[in-house]
């Protein structure tokens, strides 16, 4: 199973890489929206985990475009916002408060979404 993680902060991207690989997932990382969209179009992605705030394109814009391209691929959003903004309903499959999400909870949710939507 391939996890696409989109994060513009290198230390966070590296931490997620270690987390997902240690859980047995194949990891693909991107720092910006356009790069993530190219990977999303060309790779067999199982789940997307992305940051809300990124330079050039925010996470909700990116998630909306990904859902337009491949509506069945689950998307998990990480954000500093305590709750999902209204525009995220129907676009994002899970929402976690960035900096407060336990790694185990993130891995568990990814697993649940994969089981619910096998690709």
N, C-alpha and C positions, 0 to 999 in steps of 0.2 A: 504494500500500500504506500502510495506516494503522498507526502504532505508538502504543500506549497506554503511557505511562510513568507509573508511580506512585512518587512520591518526596516525603517530607515536608520536605525541606530545599530551600528556594528556589534557592540557587546550584547545587546538583546538578541540579535539574529544568531550570534554564535551560541548563546545559552540555549535558545530553542533548538538549534541544530543538535547540540549534545543531548538535550532532553528527548527529542523525537527519535534520534538514532539509538539511544540507549533503550528505548521502548520497542525497538525492532522495526521502525518505520524508515522508509527511504525519504530523505530530506532534500527538498529543492528550495533555495532561498532567493529572494529578490529584495532590492533596496528601494525600488520606485515602481509606481503603477505601470508605466509602459513596459518595463522589463517583466513584471509579473504577468501582464496580459499575454506577452509573447510566450512565456513558459506555459501559461494556462492553455493557450491555443495548441501548443506543440507536444505537450507531455500528457501522459495518462494520469491525471491528478485525482486523488481520492477525496481529499479534504483540503480546504484553504483556511489558513490561520493568518489574519492580518491585523495590522495596527490601524486605528482610526485616523490619527494625525500623521500625514506624510507630506513631504514637499511635492508640489506639482499636481497631485490628485489625492483627495482624501479617501479614506477607506470605504466610505459609503458609495462614492462614485465608482470606485474600483469594483466593489461587490455587486453593484447594479449592473455594470457591464459584463461581469463574469456570469451573473444569473441570466442575462440576456443571451449569452453565447452557449452556456451549458447549464440550464436551470436545475438539474438534479444534483449537481455537485454541492455538498454542504459547505457553508462558510461560517467560520467562527471569528467574531470581531473582538479585539482587545482594545480597551479604551480607558481613559481617565474619567470619562463620564460615568456616573453611578448607575445609569439606566440607558436603555436603548432609545435613541431619538425616534420620533414618529416615522421618519422616512425609512427607518430600518425594518419596519414590520413587513414581513413577506420577503425580505431580501436576505437577512441574516438568520442563520439557524441557531446560533448561540451567541451570547454576549457575556464577556468577563471583564471585570474591573482590573485594568492593567496595574501591575505592581502588587495586587492583592490576591491574584489567582494562585492557588496551590498547584504546583506542577502535576501532582497526581490527579487533581480534578480536571485539568486540561487534557491529559492523556486519556482519562476515563471518558470524557465527553467526545473526544475524537473517535475512540473505539465505538461508542454508542452510535454516532452518526454514520460510521462505516457499516456497522451491522444493519442499520435502518436503510441504508442506501448502497448496497454492494454494487461496485462498478464493474 
